[in-house]
Amino acid sequence: MRVCPNCQTPDDDASLKFCLQCSTPLPDAQQTVKKGGNAIIFAAILGGFLLLALVVGGIGVFLFSRQDDDRKVIAPTNLPLKESNSNDKITKQKEQTSPVEQLSNKTPFPANSVGVNSSANSSSNAAPRVVASSSSVRKPDGGNFYFPNFAFDNNPATAWCEGVKGAGVGEWLQFNFDREITLKQIKIEPGYFKNDEAWQKNNRVAKISVKFSDAAVREFSLADERKTQTLDVGRIRTSWVKITIEDYFAGASDSDDTLISEVSFVTEP
């Protein structure tokens, strides 16, 4: 059906050349059909391109999100470390938060206690289970982590590192036992024991205070030596041990990171 371009009067007679109402020349019927057909074809092609763009865009978003997921860091266990870098640090956690709520890794793990008389037939004599926590933690760098439990994993190549600006005086590392123990000694590796170069480069702990659940406090000065040091505490009944950095030996090239590689406990039944 044609329509008069002037008065919009419809016309079913394809043989007419002029509009019966206003005498305006009418468009050729075949030309109208051809134009309409071309419009439909153009619209179909345009729709096809739009659909293809949506499909390609959706695939791109999916692949990018998969790639982003692959970059997510999974909580590590024992990972090799690089020398620490003081440029990236995370802020100190709120002081009013309890130590248990400040855990970097809340999963309990078997203690590496020394001198515990354990028995296969007596669970009460088994080595206590321990959860490590800290006041702050250095931000991971290059896939390396500095969680507090890394100071209690029997691996001197890993370490806890405080995460505040400066040398970390006043920052603490705490060990909560699953029951009260009788503690005789604390063994500590103060510094980054990965290798001699890393140990000299970073700060080493020079002085610590050790607090126990009965509110008793002991202070110890440590030698600036890359070796395990034994601290005698007497015979203390406690359910946790809190080690606070009081002073440090400055690292040769990095005086902002203070690390403790390993802590263990000598107990008696």
C-alpha positions as CSV (number, residue, x, y, z in Angstrom):
1,M,0.0,0.0,0.0
2,R,1.2,3.5,-0.9
3,V,0.7,6.6,1.0
4,C,0.5,10.1,-0.4
5,P,3.7,12.0,0.7
6,N,1.6,15.2,0.9
7,C,-1.7,14.4,2.5
8,Q,-0.9,10.9,3.8
9,T,-4.0,9.4,2.0
10,P,-3.6,5.6,1.5
11,D,-3.9,4.2,-2.0
12,D,-4.4,0.5,-3.0
13,D,-4.4,1.1,-6.7
14,A,-0.8,0.6,-7.9
15,S,-1.7,2.0,-11.4
16,L,-2.4,5.5,-10.2
17,K,0.3,8.1,-10.8
18,F,-1.2,11.0,-8.8
19,C,-3.1,11.3,-5.5
20,L,-6.9,11.4,-6.0
21,Q,-7.2,13.9,-3.1
22,C,-4.4,16.5,-3.7
23,S,-3.0,15.5,-7.1
24,T,0.5,15.0,-5.7
25,P,2.7,12.5,-7.7
26,L,2.7,9.1,-6.0
27,P,5.9,7.0,-5.4
28,D,6.4,4.0,-7.5
29,A,5.1,0.8,-5.7
30,Q,8.1,-1.3,-6.6
31,Q,10.5,1.4,-5.5
32,T,8.7,1.6,-2.1
33,V,8.9,-2.1,-1.6
34,K,12.6,-2.1,-2.6
35,K,13.3,0.7,-0.1
36,G,11.5,-1.1,2.6
37,G,13.3,-4.3,1.9
38,N,16.7,-2.5,2.0
39,A,15.8,-1.0,5.4
40,I,14.9,-4.5,6.7
41,I,18.2,-5.9,5.4
42,F,20.2,-3.0,6.9
43,A,18.5,-3.4,10.3
44,A,19.2,-7.2,10.2
45,I,22.9,-6.6,9.5
46,L,23.2,-3.9,12.2
47,G,21.5,-6.2,14.7
48,G,23.9,-9.0,13.8
49,F,26.9,-6.7,14.5
50,L,25.4,-5.6,17.8
51,L,24.8,-9.2,18.9
52,L,28.4,-10.2,17.9
53,A,29.8,-7.3,19.9
54,L,27.8,-8.3,23.0
55,V,29.0,-11.9,22.7
56,V,32.7,-10.9,22.2
57,G,32.4,-8.4,25.1
58,G,30.9,-11.0,27.4
59,I,33.7,-13.5,26.6
60,G,36.3,-10.8,27.3
61,V,34.8,-9.9,30.7
62,F,34.6,-13.6,31.6
63,L,38.3,-14.2,30.7
64,F,39.4,-11.1,32.5
65,S,37.6,-12.0,35.6
66,R,39.1,-15.5,35.5
67,Q,42.6,-14.0,35.1
68,D,41.9,-11.7,38.1
69,D,40.9,-14.7,40.2
70,D,44.1,-16.5,39.2
71,R,46.0,-13.6,40.7
72,K,44.4,-13.8,44.1
73,V,46.8,-14.8,46.9
74,I,46.0,-18.0,48.8
75,A,46.9,-18.1,52.5
76,P,50.4,-19.6,52.6
77,T,51.9,-22.2,54.8
78,N,55.7,-22.3,54.4
79,L,56.8,-20.1,51.5
80,P,60.4,-19.0,50.7
81,L,60.9,-15.3,51.5
82,K,62.8,-12.5,49.9
83,E,64.6,-9.9,51.9
84,S,62.1,-7.6,53.5
85,N,61.3,-4.2,52.0
86,S,60.2,-1.4,54.3
87,N,58.3,0.6,51.6
88,D,55.0,-1.3,52.0
89,K,53.5,-1.8,55.4
90,I,50.0,-2.3,56.7
91,T,48.6,-0.1,59.5
92,K,48.7,-1.3,63.1
93,Q,45.5,-2.9,64.3
94,K,43.3,-1.3,66.9
95,E,44.9,-1.6,70.4
96,Q,41.5,-2.3,72.1
97,T,41.1,-5.5,70.0
98,S,41.9,-8.6,71.9
99,P,44.9,-10.7,70.7
100,V,42.7,-13.6,69.5
101,E,40.7,-11.2,67.3
102,Q,44.0,-9.9,65.7
103,L,45.1,-13.3,64.4
104,S,46.6,-13.2,60.9
105,N,45.9,-17.0,60.7
106,K,43.4,-18.3,63.2
107,T,44.0,-22.0,62.4
108,P,45.6,-23.8,65.4
109,F,48.6,-25.8,64.6
110,P,50.7,-28.3,66.7
111,A,53.2,-26.7,69.0
112,N,56.9,-27.2,68.4
113,S,57.4,-27.3,72.2
114,V,60.7,-28.6,73.5
115,G,61.1,-30.8,76.5
116,V,57.5,-31.9,76.8
117,N,57.1,-35.4,78.2
118,S,54.3,-36.6,76.0
119,S,52.6,-40.0,76.0
120,A,50.6,-41.8,73.3
121,N,48.2,-43.0,75.9
122,S,47.7,-39.7,77.7
123,S,46.3,-36.7,75.8
124,S,46.9,-34.5,78.8
125,N,50.6,-34.9,78.4
126,A,50.6,-34.2,74.7
127,A,52.2,-31.0,73.4
128,P,49.8,-28.1,73.7
129,R,48.3,-26.6,70.7
130,V,49.1,-22.9,70.0
131,V,47.6,-20.0,68.2
132,A,50.0,-17.1,67.3
133,S,48.8,-13.5,67.0
134,S,50.5,-10.0,66.8
135,S,49.9,-6.3,67.1
136,S,50.7,-5.7,63.5
137,V,51.9,-7.6,60.4
138,R,54.0,-6.4,57.5
139,K,52.2,-6.3,54.2
140,P,53.0,-9.2,51.8
141,D,55.5,-8.4,49.1
142,G,56.4,-10.4,46.0
143,G,54.4,-13.4,47.2
144,N,56.2,-13.4,50.6
145,F,54.3,-13.3,53.9
146,Y,55.1,-12.3,57.5
147,F,52.2,-13.8,59.6
148,P,52.8,-14.3,63.3
149,N,52.5,-18.1,63.0
150,F,55.6,-18.0,60.8
151,A,57.6,-17.4,64.0
152,F,56.3,-20.8,65.2
153,D,56.7,-23.2,62.3
154,N,60.1,-24.8,62.8
155,N,61.4,-23.0,59.8
156,P,64.1,-20.3,60.4
157,A,63.7,-19.1,56.7
158,T,60.3,-17.7,57.5
159,A,59.6,-14.9,60.0
160,W,57.1,-12.6,61.6
161,C,57.7,-9.0,60.8
162,E,55.9,-6.1,62.5
163,G,54.0,-3.8,60.2
164,V,54.1,-0.3,61.6
165,K,56.1,2.7,60.4
166,G,59.6,2.7,62.0
167,A,61.5,0.0,63.7
168,G,58.5,-1.5,65.6
169,V,59.4,-0.8,69.2
170,G,56.3,-1.6,71.3
171,E,55.0,-4.2,68.8
172,W,54.2,-7.6,70.2
173,L,53.9,-11.3,69.3
174,Q,51.7,-13.5,71.4
175,F,51.2,-17.2,71.7
176,N,48.0,-18.6,73.3
177,F,48.1,-22.2,74.5
178,D,45.0,-24.4,74.5
179,R,45.6,-25.0,78.3
180,E,47.7,-23.7,81.1
181,I,51.3,-24.9,81.0
182,T,54.4,-24.8,83.2
183,L,57.0,-22.9,81.3
184,K,60.7,-23.1,82.1
185,Q,62.5,-21.6,79.1
186,I,61.8,-19.6,75.9
187,K,64.0,-20.2,72.8
188,I,64.1,-17.3,70.3
189,E,65.8,-16.6,67.0
190,P,65.7,-12.7,66.9
191,G,66.0,-11.4,63.4
192,Y,65.6,-12.7,59.9
193,F,67.4,-16.0,59.9
194,K,66.8,-16.8,56.2
195,N,70.5,-16.3,55.5
196,D,73.4,-14.2,56.8
197,E,72.8,-11.4,54.3
198,A,69.1,-11.1,55.2
199,W,70.0,-11.2,59.0
200,Q,72.5,-8.3,58.7
201,K,70.3,-6.3,56.3
202,N,67.3,-6.1,58.6
203,N,66.8,-5.1,62.2
204,R,67.5,-7.7,65.0
205,V,65.7,-7.6,68.3
206,A,68.0,-6.3,71.1
207,K,65.7,-6.3,74.1
208,I,62.3,-7.8,74.8
209,S,59.7,-7.9,77.6
210,V,57.8,-11.1,78.2
211,K,54.4,-11.1,79.9
212,F,52.5,-14.1,81.1
213,S,48.8,-14.7,81.9
214,D,49.4,-14.3,85.7
215,A,50.6,-10.7,84.9
216,A,54.2,-11.5,85.6
217,V,56.7,-9.7,83.3
218,R,60.3,-10.6,82.6
219,E,62.8,-8.5,80.6
220,F,65.7,-9.9,78.5
221,S,68.6,-8.4,76.6
222,L,69.6,-10.4,73.5
223,A,73.0,-10.9,71.9
224,D,73.4,-9.6,68.4
225,E,74.2,-13.0,67.0
226,R,72.6,-15.2,64.4
227,K,71.9,-18.1,66.7
228,T,69.1,-19.5,68.9
229,Q,69.1,-17.9,72.3
230,T,67.6,-19.5,75.4
231,L,65.8,-17.4,78.0
232,D,65.2,-18.8,81.5
233,V,61.9,-17.7,83.0
234,G,62.0,-19.9,86.2
235,R,58.9,-22.0,86.5
236,I,55.8,-20.1,85.5
237,R,52.2,-21.4,85.1
238,T,50.7,-19.6,82.1
239,S,48.1,-19.9,79.4
240,W,49.8,-17.4,77.0
241,V,53.1,-15.7,76.4
242,K,53.4,-12.1,75.0
243,I,56.8,-11.0,73.6
244,T,57.1,-7.2,73.1
245,I,60.0,-5.5,71.2
246,E,61.7,-3.0,73.5
247,D,64.9,-2.2,71.5
248,Y,66.6,-3.3,68.4
249,F,70.0,-3.5,66.6
250,A,69.7,-1.5,63.4
251,G,69.9,-3.3,60.1
252,A,72.7,-2.5,57.6
253,S,70.3,-1.2,54.9
254,D,66.8,-1.6,56.3
255,S,66.2,-0.1,59.7
256,D,62.3,-0.2,59.4
257,D,61.7,-3.9,59.6
258,T,62.2,-5.9,62.8
259,L,61.7,-9.6,62.5
260,I,61.6,-12.7,64.7
261,S,62.2,-15.9,62.8
262,E,61.4,-18.6,65.5
263,V,60.1,-19.0,69.0
264,S,59.7,-22.2,71.0
265,F,59.0,-23.2,74.6
266,V,60.5,-25.6,77.1
267,T,57.8,-26.8,79.4
268,E,57.4,-29.5,82.1
269,P,54.3,-31.7,82.9
